[in-house]
Amino acid sequence: MTRKLFLVRHAQPHNDQQYKSDKERGLKPEGILQAAALGKYLNQSNYSIDLIMASDSVRTTTTA
């Protein structure tokens, strides 16, 4: 069986200064659409995801 490794960077985050730390920054509306498009692509391509490794930052967990 062939395995595939996907390295994905988080979708487009907010750049506002309103966040106390970089870890708290969420996604822009465009980033939410980007993450949804990636999920749709993976689903339509019938990829079976066995493991997701991601940091615990808000933008990263939202993308994942």
JODA-V599793 format. One record per residue. RES is the residue in three letters. SS is DSSP state (h for helix, s for strand, l for the rest). PSI is psi in radians with two decimals (* if undefined). OMEGA is omega in whole degrees, -180 to 180 (NA if undefined). Layout:
BEGIN
RES,SS,PSI,OMEGA ; RES,SS,PSI,OMEGA
END
This chain:
BEGIN
MET,l,2.31,178 ; THR,l,2.34,177 ; ARG,l,2.62,177 ; LYS,l,2.47,177 ; LEU,l,2.16,177 ; PHE,l,2.18,173 ; LEU,l,2.04,-174 ; VAL,l,2.28,174 ; ARG,l,2.66,179 ; HIS,l,2.73,178 ; ALA,l,3.14,-173 ; GLN,l,2.04,-179 ; PRO,s,2.89,171 ; HIS,l,2.56,176 ; ASN,l,0.19,-178 ; ASP,l,2.69,177 ; GLN,l,0.09,-175 ; GLN,l,-0.24,-177 ; TYR,l,2.47,-180 ; LYS,l,-0.58,180 ; SER,l,2.83,179 ; ASP,h,-0.59,-178 ; LYS,h,-0.45,-176 ; GLU,h,-0.17,-177 ; ARG,l,2.28,177 ; GLY,l,-2.94,180 ; LEU,s,2.58,170 ; LYS,l,2.85,175 ; PRO,h,-0.65,178 ; GLU,h,-0.66,179 ; GLY,h,-0.66,177 ; ILE,h,-0.72,177 ; LEU,h,-0.69,178 ; GLN,h,-0.80,-179 ; ALA,h,-0.72,178 ; ALA,h,-0.69,179 ; ALA,h,-0.69,177 ; LEU,h,-0.79,178 ; GLY,h,-0.73,178 ; LYS,h,-0.76,179 ; TYR,h,-0.84,-179 ; LEU,h,-0.70,179 ; ASN,h,-0.81,-179 ; GLN,h,-0.42,179 ; SER,l,0.02,179 ; ASN,l,0.59,174 ; TYR,l,2.39,176 ; SER,l,2.03,-178 ; ILE,l,2.06,-180 ; ASP,l,-0.53,-174 ; LEU,l,2.38,172 ; ILE,l,2.19,176 ; MET,l,2.15,-177 ; ALA,l,2.69,175 ; SER,l,2.99,-179 ; ASP,l,0.33,175 ; SER,l,2.65,-176 ; VAL,h,-0.83,-177 ; ARG,h,-0.59,-179 ; THR,h,-0.79,180 ; THR,h,-0.58,176 ; THR,h,-0.74,178 ; THR,h,-0.79,-179 ; ALA,l,*,NA
END
